[in-house]
Amino acid sequence: MIHSFKCKNFYSFKDEATVDFIVDKNAPNNNSYAVSKSGTRVSLIEAVIGPNASGKTNLLKPLPILKWLIVDSWNLNPTAGLPVKSFIAQTSKTTPTELSVVFDIDNITYEYEVKLTEIQILYERLTKRSKSKQRVTQKTLLLREFDEKTNNYKVDFKGFGAPAGFSKLLRNNATAISTALRLNHPLSSRIAEYWQNVDSNVS
C-alpha cells in the first residue's frame, strides 16, 4: 500500500510537491479508509482540484515513472536517455529531478528515493522503516550516489544482500533494483512484484 510520494523539479513542479494518503485516528470509520498490514491508516480516495493546465496530471506522473524505474529500467538501451522531464522553466539540464515514495509490502514499510537527469541516475536509496512505541527508525538497505570528482558511484549494498555479479551489471540509466531483479534477487523480486500491480491511466 502506498503511503505517500513526492516530486521536485518535475514537469510543472519546481518545488517539492507531496501527495500523502496517511490519515490520523480522527478520520471516520468507513470504506474510504484502510489500515495496511504495517498498521498505517491511509485514505483510499484522494482528489486533486484545479483548472485546466494547472498540473493535475503531472502530479500523478511520479508513480508510473517510479514503477518503470524499479521494474523495467534495465530494459532500456544502455546508451539511451531516461524518460523524465525537469521543471519546464528549468534552464540547467544538470539539476536533477527528485522522486520518492513510501510504501509497504506485507508488514514492512519501505522508502525509495531517486535523483536523476535525462542522462543518468545520480542517487538512489532504499530504506526499511521499523516502528516501536518510542520512535520510528530507518535502516538503509541500498545506497548509490554519483561522485562528480571521481566520475564514479559510491555504493553501500550491505543491507541489500546484493547477488553475485551485481556490481558489474550496474548502469547509469538503470536502477539497482531493476538490475538485481535480473539476477532473481529475492527482495528486488518482491518489490517488483508489488509495483507491477500498481496501475495508472497516466503514461
C-alpha positions as CSV (number, residue, x, y, z in Angstrom):
1,M,0.0,0.0,0.0
2,I,1.4,3.4,-0.9
3,H,1.6,5.9,2.0
4,S,2.9,9.0,0.1
5,F,5.0,10.2,-2.8
6,K,6.9,13.3,-3.7
7,C,8.4,15.1,-6.7
8,K,10.7,18.1,-7.2
9,N,11.9,19.8,-10.3
10,F,9.5,17.6,-12.2
11,Y,7.4,18.8,-15.2
12,S,5.3,21.7,-13.9
13,F,6.6,21.4,-10.3
14,K,9.8,23.4,-9.4
15,D,9.5,23.0,-5.6
16,E,8.7,19.8,-3.7
17,A,5.1,18.6,-4.1
18,T,3.8,15.8,-1.8
19,V,0.8,13.5,-2.1
20,D,0.1,12.0,1.3
21,F,-2.5,9.3,1.9
22,I,-1.9,8.9,5.6
23,V,-4.7,9.9,8.0
24,D,-5.0,10.1,11.7
25,K,-7.3,8.4,14.2
26,N,-9.9,11.1,13.8
27,A,-10.8,10.1,10.3
28,P,-14.2,8.4,10.1
29,N,-14.6,4.6,10.1
30,N,-15.9,3.9,6.7
31,N,-14.9,2.3,3.3
32,S,-12.9,5.4,2.3
33,Y,-10.0,4.4,4.6
34,A,-8.0,1.2,5.3
35,V,-5.3,0.0,7.6
36,S,-2.3,-1.5,6.0
37,K,-0.5,-4.6,7.3
38,S,2.2,-2.4,8.7
39,G,-0.5,-0.7,10.9
40,T,-0.7,2.6,8.9
41,R,-4.1,4.1,8.3
42,V,-4.5,5.6,4.8
43,S,-7.2,7.1,2.6
44,L,-8.3,5.1,-0.4
45,I,-9.6,8.2,-2.1
46,E,-7.7,11.4,-3.0
47,A,-8.9,14.4,-5.1
48,V,-6.8,16.9,-6.9
49,I,-8.7,20.0,-7.9
50,G,-7.6,22.8,-10.2
51,P,-8.2,24.5,-13.6
52,N,-7.1,23.1,-16.9
53,A,-3.3,23.1,-17.5
54,S,-2.7,23.6,-13.7
55,G,-0.5,20.4,-13.4
56,K,-3.1,17.9,-12.0
57,T,-1.9,15.2,-14.4
58,N,1.7,15.9,-13.8
59,L,1.1,15.3,-10.1
60,L,0.1,11.7,-11.0
61,K,3.2,11.0,-13.2
62,P,5.7,10.2,-10.4
63,L,4.0,6.8,-9.8
64,P,4.2,5.3,-13.3
65,I,7.8,6.7,-13.7
66,L,8.8,5.2,-10.4
67,K,7.2,1.9,-11.4
68,W,9.2,1.9,-14.7
69,L,12.4,2.8,-12.9
70,I,12.0,0.0,-10.4
71,V,10.7,-2.7,-12.7
72,D,11.8,-2.0,-16.3
73,S,14.7,0.5,-16.5
74,W,17.1,-2.4,-17.1
75,N,15.4,-3.0,-20.4
76,L,16.4,0.5,-21.7
77,N,19.2,0.6,-24.3
78,P,22.4,1.1,-22.3
79,T,23.2,4.3,-24.2
80,A,19.6,5.7,-24.1
81,G,18.4,8.7,-22.0
82,L,15.9,8.5,-19.2
83,P,12.2,9.4,-19.8
84,V,11.9,12.1,-17.2
85,K,11.3,15.8,-17.7
86,S,12.6,18.5,-15.3
87,F,10.6,21.7,-14.4
88,I,9.5,23.4,-17.6
89,A,11.3,26.7,-16.9
90,Q,14.5,25.0,-15.6
91,T,17.4,26.3,-17.6
92,S,20.1,23.9,-16.3
93,K,19.8,20.3,-17.6
94,T,22.1,19.1,-14.8
95,T,19.7,20.0,-12.0
96,P,18.2,16.6,-11.0
97,T,14.6,15.6,-10.8
98,E,13.8,14.2,-7.4
99,L,11.2,11.4,-6.8
100,S,10.4,9.4,-3.7
101,V,7.7,7.1,-2.5
102,V,6.8,5.4,0.9
103,F,5.0,2.1,0.5
104,D,4.6,-1.1,2.5
105,I,4.7,-4.8,1.5
106,D,3.1,-7.1,4.0
107,N,4.1,-5.6,7.3
108,I,7.3,-3.8,6.2
109,T,7.4,-0.2,5.2
110,Y,10.0,1.0,2.6
111,E,11.0,4.3,1.3
112,Y,12.6,4.6,-2.2
113,E,14.3,7.8,-3.3
114,V,15.9,8.6,-6.6
115,K,17.5,11.7,-8.2
116,L,18.1,11.7,-11.9
117,T,18.5,13.8,-15.0
118,E,17.6,12.9,-18.6
119,I,21.1,11.4,-18.9
120,Q,21.7,9.4,-15.7
121,I,20.6,8.3,-12.3
122,L,22.6,10.3,-9.8
123,Y,21.3,9.0,-6.5
124,E,19.1,6.2,-5.2
125,R,18.3,4.9,-1.8
126,L,16.1,2.2,-0.4
127,T,15.3,2.2,3.3
128,K,13.3,0.0,5.6
129,R,11.3,1.5,8.5
130,S,10.8,0.0,11.9
131,K,8.3,1.3,14.4
132,S,8.4,0.9,18.2
133,K,6.4,2.6,20.9
134,Q,9.2,5.1,21.4
135,R,10.2,6.0,17.8
136,V,10.4,5.2,14.1
137,T,13.9,4.2,12.8
138,Q,15.2,3.7,9.3
139,K,17.7,1.2,8.0
140,T,19.4,1.8,4.7
141,L,19.3,-1.3,2.5
142,L,20.7,0.2,-0.7
143,L,22.6,3.5,-1.4
144,R,24.1,4.5,-4.7
145,E,25.4,8.1,-5.3
146,F,27.3,9.5,-8.2
147,D,30.5,11.3,-7.3
148,E,31.4,14.0,-9.9
149,K,35.0,14.2,-8.6
150,T,35.8,10.6,-9.3
151,N,33.2,10.2,-12.1
152,N,32.0,7.1,-10.4
153,Y,29.4,5.8,-8.0
154,K,29.8,5.5,-4.2
155,V,27.7,2.4,-3.2
156,D,26.6,0.8,0.0
157,F,24.7,-2.5,-0.5
158,K,25.4,-4.1,2.9
159,G,21.7,-4.3,3.8
160,F,20.6,-5.3,0.3
161,G,22.2,-8.7,0.1
162,A,23.4,-8.0,-3.4
163,P,23.7,-11.1,-5.6
164,A,27.0,-12.2,-7.2
165,G,27.9,-10.2,-10.3
166,F,25.6,-7.4,-9.3
167,S,28.0,-4.5,-9.3
168,K,29.4,-5.4,-12.8
169,L,25.9,-5.1,-14.3
170,L,25.1,-1.6,-12.8
171,R,24.4,1.1,-15.4
172,N,23.9,4.8,-15.1
173,N,20.4,4.6,-16.7
174,A,19.0,1.6,-14.8
175,T,18.2,1.4,-11.1
176,A,19.9,-1.0,-8.8
177,I,16.6,-2.8,-8.0
178,S,15.8,-3.3,-11.7
179,T,19.3,-4.6,-12.2
180,A,19.2,-7.0,-9.2
181,L,15.8,-8.2,-10.5
182,R,17.5,-9.7,-13.5
183,L,19.6,-11.9,-11.1
184,N,16.5,-13.1,-9.3
185,H,17.4,-11.2,-6.1
186,P,14.6,-12.0,-3.6
187,L,14.0,-8.5,-2.2
188,S,14.0,-6.9,-5.7
189,S,11.7,-9.6,-7.0
190,R,9.2,-8.9,-4.1
191,I,9.4,-5.2,-4.6
192,A,9.0,-5.5,-8.4
193,E,6.0,-7.9,-7.9
194,Y,4.3,-5.2,-5.8
195,W,5.0,-2.4,-8.3
196,Q,3.8,-4.5,-11.3
197,N,0.3,-4.4,-9.7
198,V,0.4,-0.6,-9.3
199,D,-1.8,0.6,-12.2
200,S,-2.2,4.1,-13.6
201,N,-4.1,5.7,-16.5
202,V,-1.2,8.2,-16.9
203,S,1.6,7.1,-19.2
